[in-house]
Amino acid sequence: MRKGRATSIFLQGTAPTLRGLWFDSNSPFEGLRGRTWTIKEGQVTWSPGTPKDADLKVNALLEIERIHERNLQIDGEQFFRFSGTSKTGKTWSLPAVESCPIIDPTCVGCYALDGWYRTNLIGQYARVRRLEKLRDLIAANRMGEWVDWMVSKLRRLRPVEPIPEQIQGELSPWYVETFLDRTAPIAFFRWHDSGDLFNVEYTRSVVQIAQSTSNVLHWLPTRVPEMLLRVAQDGQRLPNNLAIQVSRVHDQQPDHRSVSVDKILDLQPDARIGWSEILRGPSSRTISIDNFRTVYPNGADLCPATVADRSEDRHCGGCRKCWALTSRERPIVFAFHRGN
């Protein structure tokens, strides 16, 4: 049995009690519907019922409790740091589910519910403490401290590659004007490899950070464009270097997301916001091109990293469409897979 399958737990909070979610080995998505645990002084409470692999899960929970005891006196701000994935590069990471206002079928393809995100308990703990510190700053009206920290870090972010040649012809005039030398390397940053826009004040800060770091191309996947609509309605500009991809289900009827995206573009026609979707194949990372063309007869951009056979090819280098292209007519499509 693959490591992590029998100990599928996700920390969601540390105060006043350590708490989280538990998944079974076959249907992790079902765990998002209310399977919870708490632990205090080595005593675990499960709800509803008890998982079949409770003994294995308890070992992981005891380790989280030990991690918490070692770090209890450390201020959450000390957990502010960039994360990174082999696929996208530098990222900002928050706990999945706890920082996700909406749980829906698009979550099924979320790789932050598997692999390293499940098995690395120290990483789970750091993401939760990071979120808790952000909530403290919001409550104290001190989010400017985090904004300043992020801007300082991002302005020093190392450029990694130029805009890939195969998409240069599809770029907006803004790119041409901003990056006159398109052969020069650019810094790319992804928001929320795990987590989402959990709060309007937090969303304002994310937009402000992007506005203040024009040297960086930002990619923001989200399921909650309503947060961005609130920001736009308040007059804050969504900057051109922020590419927003709103997750949805293919052929979904107009819903809150569609309404929010339409309203954003009514307010700011040049806002760079489009759709992304998950497409299931007959097996992990396998998509029939004929089926793909049937599902998307008007065109779409299939993420090559999600269908690559070799692990060394599962990265965004040489593509970068998620940072460069946003469209409501031609979505970015990710092949559904489980694991990293």
Stockholm file with secondary structure:
# STOCKHOLM 1.0

chainA/1-340         MRKGRATSIFLQGTAPTLRGLWFDSNSPFEGLRGRTWTIKEGQVTWSPGTPKDADLKVNALLEIERIHERNLQIDGEQFFRFSGTSKTGKTWSLPAVESCPIIDPTCVGCYALDGWYRTNLIGQYARVRRLEKLRDLIAANRMGEWVDWMVSKLRRLRPVEPIPEQIQGELSPWYVETFLDRTAPIAFFRWHDSGDLFNVEYTRSVVQIAQSTSNVLHWLPTRVPEMLLRVAQDGQRLPNNLAIQVSRVHDQQPDHRSVSVDKILDLQPDARIGWSEILRGPSSRTISIDNFRTVYPNGADLCPATVADRSEDRHCGGCRKCWALTSRERPIVFAFHRGN
#=GR chainA/1-340 SS CCTTTTTCEEEEECSSSEEEEECCSSCGGGGGGTCEEEEETTEEEEESSCCTTHHHHHHHHHHHHHHHHHHTTSCGGGGCCCEEETTTEEEECCCTTTTCSCCCGGGGGCGGGSTHHHHCHHHHHHHHHHHHHHHHHHHTTCHHHHHHHHHHHHHTCCCCBCCCGGGGGGCCHHHHHHCSSTTSCBEEEEECSSCCCCCHHHHHHHHHHHHTCTTEEEEEEESCHHHHHHHHHTTCCCCTTEEEEEEECTTCCSCHHHHHHHHHHHHCTTCCEEEEEEECCSBTTBCCHHHHHHHCTTCCEECGGGTCSSGGGCSCTTTCHHHHCCCSSSCEEEECCSCC
#=GC SS_cons         CCTTTTTCEEEEECSSSEEEEECCSSCGGGGGGTCEEEEETTEEEEESSCCTTHHHHHHHHHHHHHHHHHHTTSCGGGGCCCEEETTTEEEECCCTTTTCSCCCGGGGGCGGGSTHHHHCHHHHHHHHHHHHHHHHHHHTTCHHHHHHHHHHHHHTCCCCBCCCGGGGGGCCHHHHHHCSSTTSCBEEEEECSSCCCCCHHHHHHHHHHHHTCTTEEEEEEESCHHHHHHHHHTTCCCCTTEEEEEEECTTCCSCHHHHHHHHHHHHCTTCCEEEEEEECCSBTTBCCHHHHHHHCTTCCEECGGGTCSSGGGCSCTTTCHHHHCCCSSSCEEEECCSCC
//
